[in-house]
Amino acid sequence: MKKIIVAGGGLAGLSAAVFLSRENYPVTLLESSRKLGGRAYSAPVRFIPAAGNSEIPELEIDNGQHILMGCYDYTLSFIRIIGSYQKLFIQKRLSVEYTDERGASHTLRERALIYPLGLLQGILSYSYLSAAQKLRLLFFLSKLPFIDPRKYDGKSVTDLLSKYRQTGKIYSGMWEPVTIGAMNSQPEKADAGLFIRMLKQIFLRDGFSSRIIVPAVPFRELYTADSESYIQKNGGEVIKGEGIKELLFNENRLTVIRTDKRDISDFDTLVLAVSPFSLSKIKGMEKVFPDGLPEFEYSSITGIHLALKEKGRREGFTGFVNSPLHWVFYKENHISCIISDSDSLINTEPEEIYKLALKELIERGLFKPSDFMGYKVIKEKRATFIPDSSNLSKRPVLKTPFTNLILAGDYTDTALPATIEGAVKSGVNAAEFIAGRPLI
């Protein structure tokens, strides 16, 4: 059986290693840092005390907080294999609570009817939209099965939504959470063809596909610990704190993997599941990309984590409309506020970002200042590449000029945005290429 090296312990690398382990391939996973998970990780952090509060004990937070959806076939298969499926909170039906600038609550809730009648009834009952706006939304959804995404490749989401009059409150209360949340980009930049393909997956398959799923445990328990255990139980090895420095080739094959600790030559295939930024630091990559490494434009995500004085909700989330905040996720001892596409905040001081989040939470009646002990702001500057036509055209396929070197990562050509699902799919694609058959 082939010996496989997987470089990169993010979700692309973990999923590749897990699926290959299931097929009985001997796998060694190398991760340059001391933690697994890539941009979606759990870590203990020290919070900055809010006014009037003393030092706060360390609390574990999740960086890269996100929702999953029922249409995430690859991610859910991955989670099932490692035995973490029971650690998910899965909605029985689509239900999303939003809060508007007046502090009013509006819930888009699918009704207990046969799909898609339940979704239809849910939209008709959605209090954020007027009757006329609901009809325009339903008209667009009725056209969605017949819209060819290829005709919108290279056009923006703004072009698409404007054509079908999905603007104003329809956009802010329905499509902005999807565009900003799933694509981490403004609609004038995001590619409409990719957006349509994503909507078809969510709304045109079945009732389960549109359900929202959130982790009921920290990422460490959901993704990384069980992945590591699964790989090891199946005869594989997970090595942290060892990164690739150079790749050496002979004709059309990779022959030596040089890490910061050793040279590895006893292997058959390398799955290189690291970011383009990390690829640029590896010697020999000019042979893999003779025309130069793809240079993507990136969009950031900012997380504002606020420590609670008293225990709060253990799970759930709220969407924000007409707000700099996009989502708030509830934990037992803290909340996590997420601002997607947050490049405008890159140079803003953490205290100012905290005050911005606090203002929104108070004005919408969700919390009082006295509810919080302190805060921690984390900026992920290169969270995802901007899914515009220029960047999409730069995405490489998994195959390289070398027969035993394969690429994985959410930046590769998965036909998905740079989401959790895109990362996991890229890892599965790599595993399927090695196995020579579908694995899902």
N, C-alpha and C positions, 0 to 999 in steps of 0.2 A: 504494500500500500504506500502511496506517495506520502512523503513527509512535507507538511505545509508550515511555512512561517507566515504569520499574520502580523503586520506591523501597524500598530495603532489600536488603542483600547477604547475608542469611542464606539458609538452604536453601530457604525459600519463594520469596524473590525470585530466587535463582539458578536454581531449576527453572523458574519462570515465564519468565525471560529466555531460558533455553536452549531450551525447547520453542517459544517464539515465534520465536527465531532460526532454528530448524530449518524453520519454516514461512515463512521469508524476510521476516518483519516487521522493520523497522528498530527496534532496541531500544537505549535508553540506560538503563543501570543506575546508580542513585545510591546510594552508601553513605556515611553520615555519618562513620563511623570510618575509620581507615587500613587496616583489614583486612576481608576477606570471611569468611563462614562463620557469622556470628551467634554463637550459644552453642556451636557446634561448630567450634573453630578450633585452629590450631597456633601456638605462640609460643615464642620462646626465653625462659627464665626463669633467675633466679639462685636456687640452692638455699641453704637455711639449713644451714650445716655441723652435722653431728651431733657429739656429744662425741668429742674426740680427733681431729677432722678439720680441715684447713685450708680455705681458701676453695676453692669448687668452680667450674670453668668453667661458663658458660651451657650449658644443654641444652634442646633443643626438646621440648616436651610437647604433648599433645593435651588441650584442655579439652573436657569433655562426652563423655568416652570412653564408647563404647556398642557393643553388638552389633547386627547386622542379622539378618534372617531371610529364608528363601527366599520367604515370602509377601509380602515388601515389593515388590510389583509396581511401584509408582511410583518408589521409590528406585532399584531395579535398572535400570529403563528409563532414568532420568535418568543413571545412571552409565555405562550402555552408550553413550548418545548422546555424552557428552563424552569417551569413549574411555578410561575408567578401570577398566573391568570386570576387566581382567587384574591390577589392583592389589588385588584382594580375595582373602582366603583363604576358600574355600568348602568346607565339610565335604562329604565323600562321603555321609555319613549323620549323622543327629543324634547328637551325642556331647557330654555335659556332665560335667565332673569336679567333684565337690563334696568339700569337707573338713569334717568335723564337729568338735564341741568336744573330742573325744578325739584329734584329729589323724589319724583314720582317713580314707582316701580311698574315695569311692563314685562310680562312673561310670554315668550313665544313657546307654546306648549302643544305638542302633538296630542290629539285626542285618541281615545281608546276605540278607534275604528280601523277597518281594514286599510292598509296602506295602498294608495296615497290619500285616501279620504280623511284619515286622521290628521295629516299634515295640512290639507286644505282647510279643515275646520279650525286647526290651530292658527293658521294665518288669518282667517276671518275673525278670530277672537283676539288677535294681537292688538292691544289697546294703544300702542305707540303710533299706529298708522290710521289715517282716515279711511273711509269706505272707498273713496276714489283711488287712494294709494294702494290699498289692498288689491283692488282689481288690476291695477297696473303690474303689481308684483306677480299676481297669479297669471296674467297674460304672458309675462316673460317666462315663467316656469313652464307654461303650456307649450311655448315655442322651443324650450331648451332641447328636447329630444331631436329636433330637426335642424338645429344649428350645427353646421360643420366647423369644428374648431380650426381646421386647416385654413379656412378663409379668414381667420382672425389672427393667424400667426404673424407676428410683426406689428400688430396693432395693439393699442393700449386697452386696459380694462375700462378706462374712461370713455374711449370710443364706443365700446360695446354697450356700456350702461347708458350712455347718452342716447344711442340709437333706439334703445327700448324704454327710454324715459324712466330709468331706474335711478333717479337723482333725488336730491333733497332728503327728506326723512326716510324714503325707501333705502337710500344708500346708507345713511347714518345708522338706521335701525336694523338693517339686514345685511348689506353687502360690505360695509366697512369692516365689521368684525371678521368677515371671511377674508377679505383682501389683506387687511393689515395683520390680522392674526395668523393666517396660514401662509401668506406670501411675504410678510414683513416688508411691505413696500407700499408706496402711495399708488393709487389706481392709474395715475397718468404715466407711471413708469412700468407697472406690471404688465406682462404679456397677456393679451386677451385669449389667445389660443390655449395657453396653459391653464388659465382661469376656467375656461369652459370645460376642459377635460376634467378638472377637479370637481366642478359642480355636477357633472354627469355622474361621477363616482359617488358623490354625496346623496344626490336626490333621485337618481334614475335607476337605482338597483333594487333596493328593498328598504323596508322600514328600519332594519338594524343599521344600515350604512350611515344614516343621518344621526344616530344616537351619539351623544357625547360621553366620553369615558375619561375619568381622571384617576390618577394614582391615589390609592388609599394609604400608601406608605411612602417613606422617602425614596428617592431615586436609587439610593444605595441598596435598599431592600428589593426594589422592583426590578432593576436592570442589572446592576453590576455584581452584587454578591452571588446571586443565583446563576448568573452567566459564568462567573469564575468557577463556582462549584461544579457546574455541569461539565465544563471543559475538563476539569481535573478528574472528575469521576469517570469520564470517558477516555482516560489515558493521556490527556493533553497537559500542557504546562502554561501557566500564566506568569510572566516575568515583568515586574514593574521596575522603573528606574533604569531602563536600558533602551537607548534609542539608536536608530540607524544614522551613521555618519557618511557612509559611502557605499556605492554599488559598483562592482567590478564585473565586466562582461567579456565573453569570448564568443565572437561571431554573433549568432542570434540567440544566445542564452546568457542568463544571469548566472554567474559562477560563484561569486563571493559576496556575502552581506557583511560589511564592516560596521560594527556597532562601536559605541564608546567604551566597550569592555572587551571585545573579542572579534575574531573573524569566524564567520559561519559558512561552511561549504557543504555540510551534510544536510542537504534539503533538496526538494524537487521543485517547489513552486513558492513564490513570495506573493502574498496579497498585500499591496501597499495601500493601507487604509488611513492615510493621514491627510491633513488639509493641504491645499496648494501652498499656503504660507510655509508650512513645515517641509514640503517637497523642495522648496527653493533653497533650503539649507543643506540638502543632501548632495554630495558630490556624485557626479555621474548622471544626474537627471537630464543633462543636455543631450544625452544619447537617447533617452526615452522620449524627450520632446525636442527633436532637432530644430523645430521652428520656434522654440522658446516655450516656457511654461505659460499656460493660460493665465492672464492677468484679469481677475474679476474686480468689479466694483462691489463693495460690500455695504450692508445696512446693519445698524447696531440695534441691540435690545437692552433696555435698562430695567433692572429689577430693584424695587424699593421694598425692603423687608422691615416690618415694624413689629417689635416685640410687645406682646400683650401683658398687661398687669395681671389679668385673670384669664383662666382657661376659656377659650372661645369654641366656635364650631370646629369640628374635626375634619370636615370635608365640604366641598361645594365651591362655587365661584359666582361672581357677578360681573356682567359686562357693563361698560360705561359708554354712553352715547354722548356725542358733542363734548368730549373731554380729552385732555392730554393723556389721561389714563385709559387703558383699554380693558384690562381685566384685573380683578382682585381674587386671589385664591385664599381660602380660609384654612388655617391650621390650628392645632390645639393651643399652641403657645405663641403664634405669630401669624401675620398675614403677609402675603406677597403681592405687591402691586406691579403690574407689567406695563411698560411703555414700549411698544414695537416701533420700528423705524424711527429710532430716537437719536439720529445723528445731530439734531439741533441741541442736544444736551451733553454732547461729548465733553465740552469745555466748561460745563456748569458745575459749580461746587456741589458736593453731596448734600450739604445742609440745605441749599436752595432747592434741590430736587426733592428732598424730604418735605420741605415746607409746601411745595407744589402738590405733592401727593396728599399731605395732611389736609390742605385746603379743600381738595376735591372730596375727600372722605367726609369731612365735616359738613360742607355745604349740601351734600346729598343725604345727610342724616344717617349715615351708616355707623359713624363712630364719633366719640368726643376726644379732645386732646388728652384728657386724663386717662383714656383707655390704654395709652402706650407708654412703655418705659424707655424705648430708644429705637434706633433705626440703623440699617446697614444698606448702602447703595452699591450695587454691582453693575458695572457697564461692560457688556460684551460687545466690543467694538467691531469685530468681524463675525457677527452672529450668523448671517446668511449672505449669500450673494444676491444682488438685486435681480429679480427674474424678468429683466427686459430682453428684447430681442437680441441685443448685442451680447449680453452675457450668456444667454441660452445657446447662441451659436458657438461659443467657446468651450462648451462642455465636452470633455473627451469621452470616448467609449472605454470600456474596461480593458480591451485588448491593447497591447503595446507592441512595438517592433520586436520584442523578445518573448519567446514562446512560453517561458516560465515566470513571467512577471505580469501581474494583473492589478488593475487599479480599482479602488472602491472609495466611496465617500459621497456625501450628498451633492458634491459639485459635479459628479459624473453624470452622464446622460441617462437619467432614470425616467424621463418624461414626467417628473414630479417636481414641485418646488423643493427648496432645501429645508424640508421638514424632518421630523423624526422618521416618518414613513419613508421619505426619500433616502435617508441614511441607511435604514435597515434594508430597504429594497436593494440598494447598491451592494451591501454585503451578501445578500442572498443571491444576487446576480453573479457575484464572483464565485460563490460556492457552487452554483449550478454549472458555471463554465468549467470548473475543475471536475465536477462529478459527471458532466456530460449529459445531464437530464434534469427535468424540472424537479424541484424539491418541495414545492407547495402545491 
